[in-house]
């Protein structure tokens, strides 16, 4: 904790070595967060850059009440949301009841994929689906919290998640079928 506090204090004084150390310490993990919210690698890089700009500009607000990484992660999630809100306006909204299926094995199929394949599938989702899926499934936010963060209703959040699951289910089935054909 003392080392972390020292690093933050040095960053606040504008020490470029400390800033690079903080960046190097968290960039890889935060890039993973960015990739999940982005449609492609260039967008993830934009989110990463903007996220670190915000981290450094808000660093004086960090109060050591939570781990630094958790605080930084929240900034990156909020940055990703802010940068994708433009895309969210153009998302299709599906009826809330469409596609409900009991006993879906979506997450089982996801768990069998390697990380790169999983990120690629998530990146292919439309912005609204991708954002809500990440916030709900991966980050653990409730639909009510997602609605507040994105300025949408709880039902819209649920609808977006449903669309994301349906789209991912379809992609997983396509992958499973193509794997089966390759083995024959």
Beta strands, then each sheet from edge to edge (+ up, - down):
end
